[in-house]
Amino acid sequence: MNNIATQLRYLYHDIVPLLRERKYAAEYNTSLFKGPWGALLFMFYYEQYADDQADNATALLEELYAAYAPEMGDNYAFCNGHTGPFWLLDHLSRHEFLDLDIQDLATDFVSATIMQSSFHLEHQNYDFLHGSSGMCNFLLGFTNRPDVVAHLAQFVQALWDKSVMTEQGRSLPFFYTHDKPEGIFVNSFSLAHGSCSLLIIVAKIYQAGIATALCRQLIMESIPFILQNKNTYTEDSLTALYPAILDGKSTGSRLSWCYGDLNVAMMLWHCGKVFEQEDWKNEALHIMRYNMRRDTEETAGIMDNCLCHGSGGIAAFYRKFWFETKDEAFLQCANHWQQRAIDAISFPEDHSKHGIKMWLGSEREWDYAWDLLDGSAGVGLSMLSQLHPEPLPWDECFLLS
């Protein structure tokens, strides 16, 4: 416990000067997942749940918002566009971190978001991080507006119109592979970019009382397709139950937030609860229990401790299922991965960079990152959840709540 508290303090005090002195690339000015807005999410939670004497988040948010120009540019993507900052303001308002009238503040912004989401629908970009579904997930907070209700119904209709009914069930081939010389659209079992996020958002639209018949049919016909594409396995296998991408190249997937087994489990659990489908919930529990044995970085297919594809993210999934079920095995697994995440925290000794060491791909390899998706802000939020007996709702932006 003390180790977690100490490391959280280090993470927090590393981020404060970063934001105060604007030590980040201008391209991330509007980014929730890769920029300062996600770091602020961590700071607000840290000050509320770890150190009530710390008091930097509100002032830094005011400075950041004063310099923010949401009317500039047309990038409204949830990951790195204008929807992210407004999601943060809405989240902080709903959970009483701040006292502000988000409905009034966001009046014109919501209208602009509908226009941008419609543009992405026209181009078949339903991506959660970079396309229409992330914007629609934000718009769910404004269903008191008729134009939002109409657009969310349009979103569901667009998914239905572009889906494909097969012998296995309804296919949602909306992931663009970028293969050369010409990319193709395939299914992806993903929260970041594929059908798992789409079905959770459709279930939320259903719960809002919008296009309920079509939402139900879309989900009831799409989930069998995912289940029919389960890999062959034995109970002692250490390979994935579900592929990340149905591109015919690989049936594998790592344990991560962005793709694979844990994504399928979260989608099945959420939809199973909404539609009272016990078989879906049972499959979700089986996926989570099966993957407990993939308890090393090698068998999990990970390298670091970030939320997106590292041990901090795995811990967040298992802790979520612990909160939902009170199954002690899930708690033990969450603790295991959280300790792995803590053990992997490494700051630059010369303080030349902010964040903690992460694997950032073949171009940057091992480098320091402080952001929500791939860096210390996300790891810090996962660690904060470890300290509390009740779930913390920061994970709404990852569709885990």
Helices and strands as residue ranges (DSSP letters): H 2-20, G 26-28, H 36-49, H 57-66, H 83-94, H 102-105, H 107-122, H 132-139, G 140-142, H 146-162, E 164-166, E 169-171, E 175-176, E 185-186, H 195-207, H 212-228, H 261-275, H 278-290, G 291-293, H 297-300, H 311-325, H 328-343, E 356-359, H 361-364, E 366-369, H 376-386, G 393-398
